[in-house]
Amino acid sequence: MTSAPGRRSSIFTRLLRHGFTDPSAAERLLDSPELATVRNDPVLLDALGGTADPDLALHGLVRLLEAQDGATDRQELLDTVIAAKPLRDRLFGVLGASAALAEHLARHPRDWQALVTYEPRDLHPGVEEFERGLADAADPVALRVSYRRCLLSIAARDVCGTVDVAQTAAELADLATATLRAALALAAADAPEDAAMCRLAVVAMGKCGGHELNYVSDVDVIFVGEAAGDAEEDKALRAATRLASHMMRICSETTVEGSIWPVDANLRPEGRNGPLVRTLASHLAYYQRWAKTWEFQALLKARPVAGDLALGQEYTAALRPLVWQAAERENFVADVQEMRRRVVANIPAAEVDRQLKLGPGGLRDVEFAVQLLQLVHGRADASLRSGTTLDALKALAAGGYVGRADAAQLDEAYRFLRSLEHRIQLHRLRRTHLVPEDEADLRRLGRSLGLRTDPVAELTREWRRHTTVVRRLHEKLFYRPLLDAVAALAPGEARLSAEAARERMVALGYADPAAALRHLEALASGVTRKAAIQRTLLPVLLGWFADSADPDAGLLNFRKVSDALGKTPWYLRLLRDEGAAAENLARVLSAGRLAPDLLMRAPEAVALLGDGDGGGLTPRSRASLEQEILAAVRRADNAVQGVTAARGVRRRELFRTAAADIVGSYGTESQPAEADQGALVDLVGGAVSDLTAATLAGTLSAVVREGWGDTLPTRFAIIGMGRFGGHELGYGSDADVLFVHEPREGVGEREASEAANKVVAEMRRLLQVPSADPPLLIDADLRPEGKSGPLVRTLASYEAYYRRWALVWERHALLRAEPVAGDEDLGRRFMELIDPLRYPAGGLDEDAVREIRRLKARMEAERLPRGADPKLHAKLGPGGLSDVEWTVQLAQLRHAGEVPGLRTTRTRAALAAAREAGLMSEEDAAHLDEAWVLATRVRNAVMLVRGRAGDTFPTVPRELAAVGRYLGYGPGHAGDMLDAYRRTARRARGIVEELFYGGL
């Protein structure tokens, strides 16, 4: 039928106004013969325009009309649609939201009549009603058809708003229950002998067990079997397994009518590797001995649904006590949180921002938080034991375990996210949790949720708003009530009991919950602005403290810093307003002793942890450090004040470096942990070495200014040695140095020598004077003749000594010599003097090589501390720092004369050069580098955790766990860390034995 231009324009406009996005196609469909009698009825367009997708609804209606048996059936449908608004709303609502159900109606054109009757009992059907709806299904294909017919009625109530999202999810779970029963009945009818031999219970888990199922979701189950009558147990279990397998196939397999949903039994003991059906005794034995924390978490939702319900009830009754003891397990909270992190980490990067279920701020965040609280407090409070998320959240709020305002916000967010998930799945009845990117899909979803003004923009805005709320609250949900337990609340507001607060602190890993609660009370009580800000900050901080190996120390240190800075206007504002500062502070305060000790001596260094003008955590260059220190020295009245200022800068910058190292090792919510461990080692080594050099330069300047004014009678240079010269200092390293001087013109050698020695003595004294700042120890034992030789020599004396007397170990030590402070020209000439010694043309002779190997063997035998486990000694043990460094340095002594790349003081750079020169394979070099980096990280970790230097892993469990956390190992994995270290060191030792004692 061809429309006149004016009429067409009018219809086109009306269609646009009613929400059609393809008016031309819609006009063609309206002109189809099937709609001839109603195309001009305004009721039709108004009803279609009220759907989520008018184009989809109209297309589905035409297909449904085309599928009717004849003109009479077609007219009956049209008359009913026009005359009966309830049917019209339900049918069009489904057609506009679900292409899959429209397809079902086109294949089964009489099923629309399932939407005609709308008696009160139809508003809230339960398992019995759905069982009646499936009763006529005599085979799997018929079961699918009946299932879709029942699903049609659920979807109609859902899209019309007759029921809310929680009721819809419950109805879907009840329909799943009825379907499992029907499928099991079909399986039993096919194998009556198997059915007679066993008792088989089907226990629903997950969302089905929790009465909160999606439209398309795996239905998680666990099977429990027992022998019936006198049957043998083994035969009965085999029969039960056949029945269970058949039931799963009936639901899961694809037929001409598609599939229903997969039945997933992987939550059973041992997962896919375990038997499909176990006896009750076998289940109980497994959970008592082997089950992991997440398996008890999963049992929260266990509910018998099919088969032998009495046996299913026995199963849940037997296991329920174990569920409520799960919170007493070691690392319980950490295990649950780690599982959540693992789920997020496994989401493909391209999907994270669209993941409605698993992504940050998604449904799983709400569910995990609620389940965590249930497991902690459900043992003492039976009202919390619901398997349904929203019911459990309501009970938690009523009991004071969750703040009511927080619970209300989470309830709203969860309902919105579940509604969005339902609508996404309903469209094609496919299992997905991704928010689509196509604008047409987003428009349909927005309209289906009642967002009609600008559906795409409104939907995106609401979705982001709710995920932000969830992300903000899901951790806070656990910690906020701890503050309410110790603070004054509004009248009538429920709070945690003292025992419940203690339970929660223990679950979080606090060893002294009473002390922790006292700290919270001191920080958060009162009506001051300071207390109010603390109450805002602490719930999140407590979560970060709990993520460490020592939450008690983190909270105690936070209280100390807050007591010291609480009256300064910027401190709490910094933590509240700068995103990184609060999390960085929590990581630093709970990672060990060193960083908090440095901070406590000058708490204002907290400013470095922010994003703003404090300079952040990026280590400063040596030039900028020297500039600041030398300026402070010039302002000082005397050497003591000058060196005190230099040491203050050193303490602040040590804190900056330690904080950067800790934050990089732990990672933050916005930035994952640094994957390149070598980068963290280089950061610490370079920063501490530059800082030490700048401190020595400032101290030298202060001493010279006080004793001699602007000019010392002798030129004076400090040469860095060992790790200092190699830019590889750790937090607890001494400064290995050589002192060299050269008398100025007209100055006698004795006068010059006395001046140089006075400078060294005063520098060493001032850098070790007891104060709030850590001392810097100067070690000159690598000088010619060692401790027996003069502390300071002239350049000419060094030249004479090295020309005549230099021993192999002294040439070896010079490999890492580098000027670090003082007269630059003198330092350069010292380097020219020693280069032929450390990079000899033609390399070393065999006697020298044998001497180096002998020295190494003697050092291993004599210097390893008594009682230490050699395999875990990071410096002297097999595959440790000494092994790698001596191997690299032997390559330098033998080949640096011909290979310029080997002329470096840095171990990793020399290792790379040896690889490029073909002195070792790429694989060997990579293994040696890995071992050296790991051993260095262990030493840094020990210093950060214990506050004093050490070369072996701590023996105190909490300290060992903190080292593990720094190295990337979660709670309970200290053994894995030690095994990994031994494995890495063992592999490196094999390479060292081949190269150092063999063919290098």
VOBA-715314 format. One record per residue (C-alpha): x, y, z. Coordinates in steps of 0.5 Angstrom, whole numbers, padded with zeros to 4 digits, always signed. Each point is the difference from the previous one (the first is absolute). Layout:
N
XYZ/...
***
This chain:
1000
+0000+0000+0000/+0003+0007-0002/-0001+0006+0004/-0001+0007-0002/+0006+0004+0001/-0004+0004+0005/-0003-0006+0004/+0007-0003+0000/+0003+0006+0003/-0005+0000+0005/+0001-0007+0002/+0008+0000+0000/+0000+0006+0005/-0005-0004+0004/+0004-0006+0000/+0006+0004+0002/-0004+0003+0006/-0002-0007+0002/+0008-0002+0001/+0001-0004-0007/+0007+0001-0002/-0001-0003-0007/-0007+0003-0002/+0000-0002-0008/+0001-0007+0002/-0006+0001+0006/-0004+0003-0005/+0001-0006-0005/-0002-0005+0006/-0006+0004+0001/-0002+0000-0007/+0000-0008+0000/-0006-0004-0001/+0000-0003+0007/-0001+0007+0003/-0005+0003-0005/-0006+0000+0005/+0004+0004+0006/+0005+0004-0004/-0004+0006+0002/-0002-0001+0007/+0004+0005+0004/+0000-0005+0006/+0005-0005-0004/+0005+0006-0001/+0000+0002+0007/+0001-0007+0003/+0006-0001-0005/+0003+0007+0002/+0000-0002+0007/+0004-0006-0001/+0008-0001+0001/+0001+0000-0008/-0006+0002-0004/+0003-0003-0006/+0002-0007+0003/-0007+0000+0003/-0004+0001-0007/+0005-0005-0004/-0002-0005+0006/-0007+0002-0001/-0001-0001-0007/+0004-0007+0000/-0005-0002+0005/-0006+0002-0004/+0004-0004-0006/+0001-0006+0004/-0008-0001+0002/-0003-0006-0003/-0005+0004-0004/-0004+0007+0000/-0005-0002+0006/+0006-0001+0004/+0003+0006-0002/-0006+0004+0001/-0001-0003+0007/+0007+0003+0002/-0001+0007-0003/-0007+0000+0003/+0003-0002+0007/+0006+0005-0001/-0004+0006-0001/-0005-0001+0005/+0004-0003+0006/+0005+0005+0002/+0003-0005+0005/+0002-0005-0005/+0002+0006-0005/+0005+0002+0005/+0003-0007+0002/+0000-0002-0007/+0003+0006-0003/+0005+0001+0006/+0003-0007-0002/+0000+0001-0007/+0004+0007+0001/+0005-0003+0005/+0001-0007-0003/+0002-0002-0007/+0001-0007+0003/-0007-0001+0003/-0003+0004-0006/+0003-0006-0004/-0003-0005+0005/-0007+0003-0001/+0001+0000-0008/+0002-0008+0001/-0006-0001+0005/-0005+0005-0003/-0006-0002+0006/+0005+0001+0006/-0002+0007+0000/-0006-0002+0003/+0004-0002+0006/+0000+0008+0001/-0008+0001+0000/-0002-0003+0007/+0003+0005+0006/-0003-0003+0006/+0003+0002+0007/+0003-0007+0000/+0004+0002-0006/+0003+0006+0003/+0005-0004+0004/+0000-0007-0002/+0005-0005+0004/+0003-0007-0002/-0007-0003+0000/-0003+0004-0005/+0006-0001-0004/+0000-0007+0001/-0007+0000-0003/+0002+0004-0006/+0005-0006-0001/-0004-0006+0001/-0002-0001-0007/+0008-0001-0002/+0001-0007-0002/+0007+0001-0003/+0006+0005+0000/-0003+0004-0006/-0007+0001+0003/+0003+0002+0006/+0004+0005-0003/-0006+0003-0003/-0004+0000+0006/+0006+0003+0004/+0000+0006-0005/-0008+0001+0001/+0001+0000+0007/+0006+0005-0001/-0005+0004-0005/-0004+0002+0006/+0006+0002+0005/+0002+0004-0005/-0006+0003-0001/-0001+0002+0007/+0007+0003+0000/+0000+0004-0006/-0007+0003+0002/+0002+0002+0007/-0005-0005+0004/+0006-0003+0004/+0007+0003+0002/+0006-0003-0002/+0001-0004+0007/-0007-0003-0002/+0002-0002-0007/+0007-0003+0002/-0004-0004+0005/-0005-0002-0005/+0006-0002-0005/+0003-0004+0006/-0007-0004+0001/-0001-0001-0007/+0007-0003+0000/-0002-0005+0006/-0006-0002-0004/+0004-0001-0006/+0006-0004+0004/-0006-0005+0003/-0003-0001-0007/+0007-0002-0003/+0001-0004+0005/-0007-0004+0000/+0002-0001-0008/+0007-0003+0002/-0003-0004+0005/-0006-0002-0005/+0005-0002-0005/+0004-0004+0005/-0005-0003+0005/+0005-0005+0003/+0006+0005+0002/-0006+0005+0003/-0002-0006+0004/+0007-0002+0003/+0002+0007+0002/-0002+0006+0004/+0002+0006-0004/+0000+0007+0003/+0001+0007-0004/+0002+0005+0004/+0000+0007-0004/+0006+0005+0001/+0002+0007-0002/-0006+0004-0003/-0005-0005+0000/+0001-0002+0007/+0000+0007+0002/-0007+0001-0003/+0003+0005-0005/+0001-0003-0007/+0001+0004-0006/-0004-0001-0007/+0006-0004-0002/+0005-0003+0004/+0004-0006+0002/-0004-0004+0005/+0005-0002+0006/-0002-0007+0003/+0004-0005+0005/-0003-0007+0000/+0000-0004+0006/-0002-0008-0001/-0001-0006+0005/-0002-0007-0001/-0008-0001+0000/-0002-0006+0004/+0005-0006-0001/+0004+0002-0006/+0007+0000+0001/+0003+0007+0000/+0005+0000-0006/-0005-0002-0004/-0005+0005+0003/+0005+0005-0001/+0001-0002-0008/-0007+0000-0001/-0001+0007+0003/+0006+0003-0004/-0004-0003-0006/-0007+0003+0002/+0004+0007+0002/+0004+0000-0007/-0007-0001-0004/-0003+0005+0004/+0005+0005-0002/+0000-0002-0007/-0007+0001-0001/+0000+0007+0003/+0007+0002-0004/+0000-0003-0007/-0003+0004-0006/-0006-0003-0003/-0004+0003-0006/-0003+0004+0006/+0007+0002+0002/+0002-0001+0007/-0002+0002+0007/+0006+0002+0004/+0006-0004+0002/+0000-0004+0006/+0007+0001+0003/+0003-0004+0006/+0007+0002+0000/-0002+0003+0007/+0001-0007+0003/+0006-0002+0004/+0006-0001-0004/-0004+0004-0006/+0001-0004-0007/+0005-0005+0003/-0005-0002+0005/-0006-0005+0000/-0006+0003-0003/-0004-0004+0006/+0002-0001+0007/-0003-0003+0006/-0002+0005+0006/+0006-0003+0004/+0005+0001-0006/-0002+0007+0000/+0001+0002+0007/+0006-0004+0000/+0003+0005-0005/-0003+0006+0003/+0003-0001+0006/+0007-0002-0002/+0001+0003-0007/-0004+0006-0002/+0002+0007-0001/-0003+0006+0002/-0004+0002-0006/-0003-0007+0000/-0003+0002+0007/-0002+0006-0003/-0004-0003-0006/-0004-0005+0005/-0003+0007+0003/-0005-0001-0006/-0001-0008+0000/-0007-0002+0000/-0003-0007-0002/-0005+0001-0006/-0001-0007-0003/+0000-0007+0001/+0000-0003+0007/-0001+0007+0004/+0001-0004+0006/+0007-0002-0001/+0001+0007-0003/-0002+0003+0007/+0005-0005+0003/+0005+0003-0004/-0001+0007+0002/-0001-0001+0007/+0007-0004+0000/+0004+0005-0003/-0004+0007+0003/+0005+0000+0006/+0006-0001-0004/-0002+0006-0004/-0001+0005+0006/+0007-0003+0003/+0004+0003-0007/+0001+0007+0003/+0005-0004+0005/+0004-0002-0005/+0007+0003-0001/+0000+0006-0005/-0007-0001-0001/-0001+0007-0002/+0006+0000-0004/-0002-0006-0004/-0007+0003-0002/+0003+0006-0002/+0005-0003-0004/-0005-0004-0004/-0004+0006-0001/+0007+0003-0003/+0001-0006-0004/-0007+0000-0003/+0002+0008-0002/+0007-0002-0003/-0003-0005-0004/-0005+0004-0004/+0003+0002-0007/+0002+0007+0000/-0004+0002-0006/-0006-0002+0005/+0001+0003+0007/-0003+0006-0001/-0007-0003-0003/+0000-0006+0005/-0006+0001+0004/+0001-0007+0004/+0007+0000+0001/+0003+0006-0001/+0002+0006+0005/-0007+0002+0003/-0004-0005-0003/-0004-0005+0003/+0005-0005+0003/+0003+0006+0004/-0007+0000+0004/-0001-0007+0000/+0007-0001+0003/+0000+0005+0005/-0007-0003+0003/+0003-0007+0000/+0006+0002+0004/-0004+0004+0005/-0005-0006+0000/+0006-0005+0002/+0003+0004+0005/-0006+0002+0004/-0005-0006-0002/+0002-0005+0005/-0002+0004+0006/-0006+0003-0004/-0005-0005-0004/-0004+0006-0003/+0006+0001-0005/+0000-0007-0003/-0004+0002-0006/+0002-0002-0007/-0003+0006-0003/+0005+0006-0001/-0006+0005+0001/-0003-0004+0006/+0007-0001+0003/+0002+0008-0001/-0007+0002+0004/+0002-0005+0006/+0007+0003+0000/-0003+0007+0001/-0005-0002+0005/+0005-0003+0004/+0005+0006+0000/+0005-0004-0004/-0001+0005-0006/-0002+0007+0000/-0007+0001-0002/+0002+0006-0005/+0005-0004-0003/-0005-0006+0000/-0005+0004-0003/+0005+0002-0006/+0003-0007-0001/-0008-0002-0001/-0001+0005-0005/+0006-0001-0004/-0001-0008+0000/-0007+0001-0002/+0002+0004-0006/+0006-0004-0002/-0004-0007+0001/-0006+0004-0004/+0005+0002-0006/+0003-0007+0000/-0007-0003-0001/-0002+0004-0005/+0007-0001-0004/-0001-0008+0000/-0007+0001-0001/+0001+0003-0007/+0003-0007-0003/+0000-0004+0006/+0007-0001+0000/+0005+0000+0006/+0003+0006+0000/+0002+0005+0005/+0003+0005-0005/-0003+0007-0001/-0001+0001-0007/+0004+0005-0004/-0005+0001-0006/-0004+0006+0001/-0007-0003-0002/+0001-0006+0005/+0001+0006+0005/-0006+0003-0002/-0004-0006+0001/+0003-0001+0007/-0001+0007+0002/-0007+0000-0002/-0002-0007+0003/+0003+0003+0007/-0005+0006-0001/+0005+0005-0002/-0003+0004-0006/+0002+0007-0001/+0007-0002-0002/+0001-0008+0001/+0007-0001-0002/+0003+0006+0004/-0005-0001+0006/+0002-0007+0000/+0007+0001+0000/+0000+0005+0005/-0004-0004+0005/+0004-0006-0001/+0006+0003+0001/-0003+0004+0006/-0002-0007+0003/+0007-0004-0001/+0003+0006+0003/-0004+0000+0006/+0002-0008+0001/+0007+0001-0001/+0000+0005+0005/-0004-0004+0005/+0002-0007-0001/+0006+0001+0004/-0003+0005+0005/-0006-0005+0001/+0005-0004+0004/+0004+0005+0004/-0005+0006+0001/-0004-0004+0006/+0006-0001+0004/+0001+0008+0001/-0008+0000+0002/+0002-0005+0005/+0004+0005+0004/-0003+0006-0002/-0006+0004+0002/-0006-0002-0005/-0007+0004-0001/-0005-0003+0005/-0003-0006-0003/+0005-0002-0005/+0003-0007+0001/+0007-0002+0001/+0005-0005+0001/+0000-0004+0006/+0007+0000+0004/+0001-0007-0002/-0002+0001-0007/+0005+0005-0001/+0005-0004+0003/-0002-0006-0005/+0001+0005-0005/+0007+0002+0002/+0002-0007+0001/-0003-0002-0007/+0004+0006-0003/+0007-0003+0003/+0001+0005+0006/+0003-0004+0005/-0002+0005+0005/-0007+0002-0001/-0001+0003+0007/+0006+0005-0002/-0002+0001-0007/-0007+0002+0003/+0003+0005+0005/+0004+0003-0006/-0007+0001-0004/-0003+0003+0006/+0005+0005+0001/+0000+0002-0007/-0007+0000-0002/-0004+0002+0006/-0002+0007+0002/-0004+0005-0004/+0006+0004-0003/+0001+0001-0007/+0007-0004+0000/-0004-0006+0003/-0005+0001-0005/+0005+0000-0006/+0003-0006+0004/-0006-0004+0000/-0001+0001-0008/+0007-0002-0001/+0001-0006+0005/-0005-0005-0004/+0005+0000-0006/+0006+0000+0004/-0002-0006+0004/-0001-0004-0006/+0007+0002-0003/+0003-0001+0007/-0003-0007+0000/+0003-0001-0007/+0007+0000+0003/+0004-0005+0005/-0001+0004+0006/-0006+0004+0000/+0001+0001+0008/+0006+0004-0002/-0003+0004-0005/-0006+0002+0004/+0005+0002+0006/+0005+0004-0005/-0006+0004-0003/-0003+0002+0007/+0007+0002+0002/+0001+0004-0007/-0007+0003+0001/+0002+0002+0008/+0006+0004-0003/-0004+0003-0006/-0007+0000+0002/+0000+0008+0002/+0003+0002-0007/-0005+0002-0005/+0003-0003-0006/+0001-0008+0003/-0007-0002+0000/-0002+0004-0006/+0006-0003-0004/-0003-0007+0002/-0007+0001-0002/+0001+0004-0006/+0006-0003-0004/-0002-0006-0002/+0007-0004+0000/+0002+0003+0007/-0004-0004+0005/+0001-0007-0004/+0008+0002+0000/+0000+0001+0007/-0004-0006+0002/+0005-0004-0004/+0006+0003+0003/-0002+0000+0007/-0002-0008+0000/+0006-0002-0004/+0005-0001+0005/+0004+0005+0005/+0005+0004-0004/-0004+0004-0004/-0005+0002+0006/+0006+0001+0004/+0003+0005-0005/-0007+0003+0000/-0001+0001+0007/+0007+0004+0001/-0003+0005-0004/-0008-0001-0002/+0000+0006-0005/+0003-0005-0005/-0007-0003-0001/-0001+0006-0005/+0004-0004-0004/-0005-0005-0001/-0005+0004-0004/-0001+0002-0007/+0002+0007+0001/+0005+0005+0002/+0004-0005+0004/+0004-0003-0005/-0003-0006+0000/+0003-0007+0000/+0005+0001-0006/+0007+0000+0003/+0004+0007-0001/+0006+0000-0004/+0007+0001+0003/+0001+0007-0003/-0006+0002+0004/+0001-0003+0006/+0007+0003+0000/-0003+0007-0001/-0004-0001+0006/+0005-0002+0004/+0005+0005-0001/-0005+0005+0000/-0002-0002+0007/+0008-0001+0002/+0001+0007-0002/-0005+0003+0004/+0002-0004+0006/+0004+0004+0006/+0005-0006+0001/+0001-0007-0003/-0004-0004+0005/-0006+0004-0002/+0002-0001-0008/+0001-0007+0001/-0007-0001+0004/-0003+0004-0006/+0003-0005-0004/-0002-0006+0004/-0007+0003+0000/-0001+0000-0007/+0003-0007-0001/-0005-0003+0005/-0006+0003-0004/+0003-0002-0006/+0001-0007+0003/-0007+0000+0001/-0002+0002-0007/+0004-0006-0003/-0003-0005+0005/-0007+0003-0001/+0001-0001-0007/+0003-0007+0000/-0006-0002+0005/-0006+0003-0004/+0004-0003-0007/+0000-0007+0003/-0007+0000+0003/-0003+0004-0005/-0007+0004+0001/-0007+0000-0002/+0002+0004-0006/+0007-0003-0002/+0002-0007+0000/+0006-0002+0004/+0007+0001-0005/+0000-0006-0004/+0008+0001-0001/+0003-0001+0006/+0007+0002-0002/-0003+0007-0001/-0002+0000+0007/+0008-0002+0002/+0003+0005-0005/-0005+0006+0003/+0002-0002+0007/+0008-0001-0001/+0000+0006-0005/-0004+0005+0005/+0004-0002+0007/+0007+0000-0004/-0002+0007-0003/-0003+0002+0007/+0007-0002+0004/+0004+0003-0005/-0004+0007+0001/+0001-0001+0007/+0007-0001+0000/+0001+0006-0004/-0004+0004+0005/+0004-0003+0006/+0007+0002-0004/-0002+0007-0001/-0003+0001+0007/+0007-0003+0003/+0004+0004-0005/-0004+0007+0001/+0001-0001+0008/+0007-0002+0000/+0003+0004-0006/-0005+0005-0003/-0001-0001-0007/+0007-0004-0002/+0003-0006+0003/+0007+0000-0001/+0000-0007-0004/-0004-0002-0006/-0005-0005+0003/-0004-0005-0003/-0005-0006+0002/+0000-0006-0004/-0006-0005+0001/+0002-0007+0000/-0004-0007+0001/-0008+0001-0001/+0001+0008+0001/+0004+0000-0006/-0004-0005-0004/-0007+0004+0001/-0002-0006+0004/-0001+0003+0007/-0005-0003+0005/-0004+0003+0005/+0005-0002+0006/+0006+0000-0004/+0007+0003+0002/+0003+0005-0004/+0006-0004-0003/+0005+0006-0002/+0008+0002-0002/+0002+0007+0002/+0005+0003-0004/+0004+0007+0000/+0005+0004-0003/+0003+0006+0003/-0001+0006-0003/+0006+0004-0003/+0004+0003+0006/-0003-0005+0005/+0005-0005+0003/-0002-0007+0000/+0000-0001+0008/-0005+0006+0000/-0004-0002-0005/-0001-0007+0003/-0002+0002+0007/-0005+0004-0003/-0003-0005-0005/+0000-0005+0007/-0003+0005+0004/-0006+0001-0006/-0001-0008+0000/+0000+0000+0008/-0005+0005+0001/-0004-0002-0006/-0001-0007+0003/-0001+0003+0007/-0006+0005-0002/-0003-0006-0005/-0001-0004+0006/-0002+0005+0006/-0006-0003+0003/-0006+0004-0002/-0007-0001-0003/+0003-0002-0007/+0003-0006-0002/+0008-0001+0001/+0004+0000-0007/+0006-0005+0002/+0006+0001-0005/+0004-0006-0001/+0007+0001-0003/+0002-0007+0001/+0001-0001-0008/+0006+0004+0000/+0007-0002-0001/+0003-0005+0005/-0007+0000+0003/-0001+0002+0007/+0008+0000+0001/+0001+0006-0005/-0001+0007+0001/-0007+0003-0001/+0001+0005-0005/+0006+0000-0005/+0002+0005-0005/-0001-0002-0007/+0007-0001-0001/+0000-0005+0006/-0005-0004-0004/+0004+0000-0006/+0006-0002+0003/-0004-0005+0004/-0004-0003-0005/+0006+0000-0005/+0004-0005+0005/-0004-0003+0005/-0007-0001-0003/-0003-0006+0002/-0005-0004-0004/-0006+0001+0005/+0002+0008+0000/-0001+0000-0008/-0006-0004+0001/-0003+0005+0005/+0002+0006-0005/-0005-0003-0005/-0006+0004+0003/+0004+0006+0002/-0003+0007-0002/+0001+0007+0002/-0006+0002+0004/+0002+0007+0004/+0005+0005+0000/+0005+0003-0005/-0002-0003-0007/+0006+0001-0003/+0004-0004+0005/-0005-0005+0000/+0000-0001-0008/+0008-0001+0001/-0001-0005+0005/-0004-0004-0005/+0005+0001-0006/+0005-0003+0005/-0004-0006+0002/-0003-0002-0007/+0006-0004-0002/+0000-0004+0006/-0007-0002+0000/-0001+0000-0007/+0007-0003-0002/+0002-0001-0007/+0000-0008-0002/-0004-0001+0006/+0002-0004+0007/+0006-0006+0000/-0002-0007+0002/+0003+0002+0007/-0004+0006+0001/-0007-0004-0002/+0002-0006+0005/+0001+0005+0005/-0007+0003-0001/-0003-0006+0001/+0004-0002+0006/-0002+0006+0003/-0008-0001-0002/+0001-0007+0003/+0003+0003+0007/-0005+0005+0000/-0006-0005+0000/+0003-0004+0005/+0002+0005+0005/-0005+0006+0000/-0007-0004+0000/-0003+0001+0006/+0000-0006+0005/-0007-0004+0000/-0002+0004-0006/-0003-0004-0006/+0004+0001-0006/-0005-0001-0005/-0004+0005+0003/+0006+0005+0001/-0001+0006-0005/+0007+0002+0000/+0004-0006+0001/-0004-0006-0001/+0000-0004-0007/-0003+0004-0006/+0000+0007+0005/+0003+0007-0001/+0007-0002+0001/+0000-0006-0005/-0003+0004-0006/+0004+0006+0001/+0007-0004+0001/-0002-0003-0007/-0001+0007-0003/+0006+0003+0003/+0004-0006-0003/-0002+0001-0007/+0001+0008+0001/+0007-0002+0003/+0002-0005-0006/-0004+0004-0006/-0001+0007+0002/+0007+0002-0004/-0003-0002-0006/-0008+0001+0001/-0001+0007+0002/-0008-0002+0002/+0003-0003+0006/+0003+0006+0002/-0005+0002+0005/-0001+0000+0008/-0007-0003-0001/-0002-0007+0001/-0006-0001-0005/+0004+0004-0005/+0006-0004+0000/-0004-0006+0000/-0004+0003-0006/+0007+0001-0004/+0002-0007+0002/-0006-0002-0004/+0001+0004-0006/+0007-0002+0000/-0001-0007-0001/+0003-0002+0007/-0006-0003+0002/-0007-0002-0003/-0006+0004+0000/-0003-0005+0005/+0005+0000+0005/+0001+0007+0000/-0008+0001+0001/+0001-0006+0006/+0005+0004+0003/-0003+0007+0000/-0006-0003+0003/+0003-0003+0006/+0004+0006+0001/-0006+0004+0000/-0004-0004+0004/+0006-0001+0005/+0000+0008+0001/-0007+0000+0000/+0000-0004+0006/+0005+0004+0004/-0004+0006-0002/-0006-0003+0003/+0003-0003+0007/+0003+0007+0001/-0007+0003-0002/-0004-0005+0005/+0005+0000+0006/+0003+0007+0000/+0007-0003+0000/+0004-0004-0006/+0001-0007-0001/+0001-0005-0005/-0004-0006+0002/-0008-0001+0000/-0003+0002+0007/-0002-0006+0004/-0006+0004+0004/-0006-0002-0004/-0003+0007-0001/+0007+0003-0002/+0000-0006-0005/-0007+0002-0003/+0002+0007+0000/+0006-0002-0005/-0004-0004-0004/-0005+0005-0001/+0005+0005-0002/+0002-0005-0005/-0007-0001-0003/-0002-0007+0004/-0007+0001+0003/-0002-0003+0007/+0002-0007+0002/+0005+0000-0006/+0007+0001+0004/+0002-0008-0001/-0001+0002-0008/+0004+0006+0001/+0006-0004+0003/-0001-0006-0005/+0000+0005-0006/+0007+0003+0003/+0003-0006+0001/-0002-0002-0007/+0003+0006-0003/+0006+0000+0004/+0002-0007-0002/-0001+0001-0007/+0005+0006+0000/+0005-0004+0004/+0000-0005-0005/+0002+0006-0005/+0005+0003+0005/+0003-0007+0000/+0001-0001-0007/+0002+0007-0002/+0004+0003+0007/+0004-0007+0001/+0000-0002-0008/+0000+0003-0006/-0001+0008+0001/
***
